[in-house]
Amino acid sequence: MPALIAIVGRPNVGKSALFNRIAGRRIAIVHDQPGVTRDRVTAEAEWNGRPFTLVDTGGIGLLRGEKARDVIARAAFEQVELALEAARVIILVVDVREGLVPLDREVAARLRRSGKPVVVAANKADNDRDEIGADEFSELGFPGIFPVSAIHQRGIDALMTAALAALPPAAQGAPSGDDAEPPLKLAVVGRPNVGKSSLINALTRSERVIVTPIPGTTRDAVDVPFEVETEGARQRYILIDTAGVRQARRVDNSIEFFSVKRTEDSIARCDIVVFVLDAQAGIPAQDKKVADKIVQERKACILVVNKWDLVAPHLPAGRKELRQAQREKRREGQPRPLTSLAEFGAWVRERLFFLDYAPVIFTSATSGFHLDRLLESIRYVASQWRQKVPTAILNRALQEAIEGRQPASAAGRRLKFYYATQIRQAPPTFLLFVNRADLFSEPYRKYLAHEMRRAFGFEGCPVILAARSRDKTIAPIRQHRGRAR
């Protein structure tokens, strides 16, 4: 990312608010509590026609020689260091109301050692009186001091003009060609601590997002660009790491509330949902609620049963062991003892029956087990997601499905089909012209969707069927009254 601008500063000076203002949308969580941002949050942005990548970071809250108190604070600080290393220009955010404090001086010293161009955003300068205090920050030794207000959008244009001017000429960025296919967005979702961040780090072979054993470590939705080359073809993805979705009664503060909201937004804006399950925990009720959200948004989906390396050694090997294991008590939501991947996969599909179109992949982010199969499944589902069925072939398959099972009549009227056409890809959506749309029942809709899936695949994708009433003078698709299969 050559045109990369990083926003840094001590905690609670308004970095995330400035990030959202420059990006033009609410991406990072903004809260009065210090330390809300932990991972590097990135966004592709544009200012006056100039494209660039913007990075929000956690607050630098350590003086020289001071050590982080816990694993999350240490990991967040490491993420800041990585952002500084990758950045071409740095925006140092300070608080004009609090004035210059020792931690600002320490952050400035770190930035000088990096050798990168730095512009100073004196934030919270909401009025002319506040702007006067910005001159104090000239002591930090950086040439550009810009009074800004992220909340009221004051001074942002001057700040961004200076920041973009500091980018090297080769890093100014150029829009990609119109024929370039946009990267596929993959939202990695699931309950807390099922291994979402570990899975992303394993796929990207990096420490791109923070991983700890503490549930709720991830708060923002973190976009991670990712490329894979297969047989000479390069596929571009954006992996979206999300906060774990808790039960509503366990969301006990506004930060968790906004984290869950970001996760729901990530499902809405992605192409494919990678739904991560915990092989040890089974499928509790909360997983079903996440699955329901995926179905509501009509998204393609891949079910990933993670931590398989912790389960496989304990699977019963024979009938005697299986009977003994079945007698043991298990927590509600856990599967009965299963003897193979196939049985476990069938059990997952049974529990999440409304996602029966989603393939099930068993992985271990720790050992790397089946990560190659996950990538293969992503590529295949992506091709199904974008599949276009020719109208003639579609109607032939529809005719065979109707002949195999006639629609039930209602009040003496029978549903008749004229023809069908695909009106949308991603998700695959079909418009069926019929004599009376009100006769198109939900059971028959599910039957036809199943038959289309048999005919054309669409693995991992929902099949959307919409009915529209049509002029009765057009001859319908031939419907035999023979015995249904």
PyMOL commands that set and color helices and strands:
alter all, ss='L'
color gray80, all
select helices_A, chain A and resi 15-23+71-86+102-114+128-140+156-165+169-171+196-204+248-250+254-269+285-296+308-314+319-327+341-351+353-355+371-385+391-404+437-439+442-456
alter helices_A, ss='H'
color red, helices_A
select strands_A, chain A and resi 4-8+41-47+50-56+89-95+118-123+144-147+184-189+222-230+233-241+272-278+300-306+360-362+417-424+429-434+464-469
alter strands_A, ss='S'
color yellow, strands_A
deselect
rebuild
show_as cartoon
